[in-house]
Amino acid sequence: MCQNIVENKEPVIKRGRGRPRKKEIGEVKPKKVKDPNAPKKVYKYVIPTVKCQCGGEYVKSNQKRHEATRKHRKYLGEVLPPSTRKRSPICEKTRIIRSKVADLTEEDKEKRREYFRERNFYYRQRKKMEQNEDEDKEEEEF
């Protein structure tokens, strides 16, 4: 919001682009509260759903899609292989870092300590470099 001082020393509010601010509108309007007893909207066209005996619910146009689902095939008595999720193998280092310390062996604990020592060392070096750069900039300003 821009303010310009005029001769009589009153600020003139220039309206910019976009939505007006709450101050420009004046009092903030209270939110409308929905009446819980109000009748629900009745839409002109409602797509009918079909309830299957397997417990599924689908739209008529998706019947083939529903019949291909594991739930429906299991209901029909088809023997299905257990579903498997493809997970990428976790490297040893990641496994050690992510696991709880209580679950690790002494050898794994030592690997974990070494990893965090190294990370901490690099972190401190980076912070020192940033601090030195800030000091150099301050010296240049004077």
C-alpha positions as CSV (number, residue, x, y, z in Angstrom):
1,M,0.0,0.0,0.0
2,C,1.5,3.3,-1.0
3,Q,1.1,6.5,1.0
4,N,1.7,9.9,-0.3
5,I,1.7,13.1,1.8
6,V,-0.5,15.9,0.5
7,E,-0.5,19.5,1.4
8,N,-2.9,19.1,4.3
9,K,-0.6,16.4,5.7
10,E,-3.2,13.6,5.4
11,P,-2.1,10.3,3.9
12,V,-3.7,9.4,0.6
13,I,-4.0,5.7,0.0
14,K,-3.3,4.5,-3.5
15,R,-4.9,1.3,-4.3
16,G,-2.4,-1.1,-6.1
17,R,-3.1,-4.1,-8.1
18,G,-4.6,-7.3,-6.6
19,R,-6.9,-8.0,-3.8
20,P,-7.7,-5.2,-1.4
21,R,-6.2,-5.6,2.1
22,K,-8.3,-6.0,5.2
23,K,-7.4,-2.4,6.3
24,E,-8.8,-1.0,3.0
25,I,-12.0,-3.0,3.3
26,G,-12.6,-1.9,6.9
27,E,-13.9,-4.5,9.3
28,V,-13.2,-8.1,8.6
29,K,-16.3,-10.0,7.7
30,P,-17.2,-13.0,9.9
31,K,-17.2,-16.4,8.3
32,K,-20.5,-17.9,7.3
33,V,-21.4,-20.8,9.5
34,K,-23.2,-23.6,7.8
35,D,-26.5,-24.7,9.3
36,P,-26.3,-28.4,10.2
37,N,-30.1,-28.8,9.7
38,A,-30.1,-27.3,6.2
39,P,-31.1,-29.6,3.5
40,K,-28.3,-31.1,1.4
41,K,-27.9,-30.1,-2.2
42,V,-29.6,-32.4,-4.6
43,Y,-27.7,-32.8,-7.8
44,K,-29.5,-33.3,-11.1
45,Y,-27.5,-36.4,-12.1
46,V,-26.0,-38.9,-9.7
47,I,-23.9,-41.8,-11.1
48,P,-25.3,-45.0,-9.6
49,T,-22.8,-47.2,-7.9
50,V,-23.0,-51.0,-7.8
51,K,-22.2,-53.0,-4.7
52,C,-20.5,-56.3,-5.3
53,Q,-20.8,-59.4,-3.2
54,C,-17.1,-59.3,-2.5
55,G,-17.7,-56.1,-0.6
56,G,-16.4,-53.7,-3.2
57,E,-18.3,-50.7,-4.6
58,Y,-17.8,-49.5,-8.1
59,V,-19.5,-47.5,-10.9
60,K,-21.1,-49.5,-13.7
61,S,-18.5,-48.3,-16.3
62,N,-15.7,-49.7,-14.1
63,Q,-17.0,-53.2,-13.8
64,K,-14.1,-54.9,-15.7
65,R,-11.6,-52.9,-13.7
66,H,-13.2,-54.1,-10.5
67,E,-13.3,-57.7,-11.5
68,A,-9.5,-57.6,-12.1
69,T,-8.8,-56.4,-8.5
70,R,-7.2,-58.7,-6.0
71,K,-10.1,-58.3,-3.7
72,H,-12.7,-59.6,-6.2
73,R,-10.4,-62.4,-7.5
74,K,-9.8,-63.6,-3.9
75,Y,-13.6,-63.6,-3.3
76,L,-14.1,-65.8,-6.3
77,G,-11.7,-68.3,-4.8
78,E,-8.7,-67.7,-7.0
79,V,-5.4,-68.5,-5.3
80,L,-3.2,-65.5,-5.5
81,P,0.5,-65.2,-4.8
82,P,1.3,-62.9,-1.9
83,S,1.7,-59.3,-2.9
84,T,5.3,-58.1,-2.8
85,R,6.7,-54.6,-2.8
86,K,9.9,-54.1,-4.8
87,R,12.3,-52.3,-2.5
88,S,15.8,-51.3,-3.5
89,P,18.4,-53.0,-1.3
90,I,19.8,-50.8,1.5
91,C,23.5,-50.5,1.7
92,E,25.3,-51.5,4.9
93,K,26.2,-47.9,5.8
94,T,22.6,-46.7,5.5
95,R,21.3,-49.6,7.5
96,I,23.7,-48.8,10.4
97,I,22.9,-45.1,10.3
98,R,19.1,-45.6,10.3
99,S,18.8,-48.3,12.9
100,K,18.5,-47.8,16.6
101,V,21.8,-47.8,18.6
102,A,20.5,-50.5,21.0
103,D,20.0,-52.9,18.1
104,L,23.6,-52.6,16.8
105,T,26.6,-54.7,17.6
106,E,29.7,-53.1,19.0
107,E,31.4,-53.2,15.6
108,D,28.4,-51.5,14.0
109,K,28.3,-48.9,16.8
110,E,31.9,-48.0,16.1
111,K,31.2,-47.6,12.3
112,R,28.3,-45.3,13.2
113,R,30.5,-43.2,15.5
114,E,33.2,-42.9,12.9
115,Y,30.6,-41.8,10.3
116,F,29.2,-39.1,12.5
117,R,32.7,-37.9,13.6
118,E,33.6,-37.5,9.9
119,R,30.3,-35.6,9.2
120,N,30.8,-33.4,12.2
121,F,34.4,-32.6,11.1
122,Y,33.3,-31.5,7.6
123,Y,30.4,-29.5,9.1
124,R,32.7,-27.6,11.4
125,Q,35.2,-26.9,8.6
126,R,32.4,-25.6,6.4
127,K,31.1,-23.3,9.2
128,K,34.7,-22.0,9.8
129,M,35.1,-21.2,6.2
130,E,31.7,-19.3,6.1
131,Q,32.7,-17.4,9.2
132,N,36.1,-16.4,7.7
133,E,34.3,-15.2,4.5
134,D,32.0,-13.1,6.6
135,E,34.9,-11.6,8.5
136,D,36.7,-10.8,5.3
137,K,33.7,-9.0,3.9
138,E,33.4,-6.9,7.1
139,E,37.1,-6.0,6.8
140,E,36.6,-4.9,3.2
141,E,33.7,-2.7,4.2
142,F,35.9,-0.7,6.6
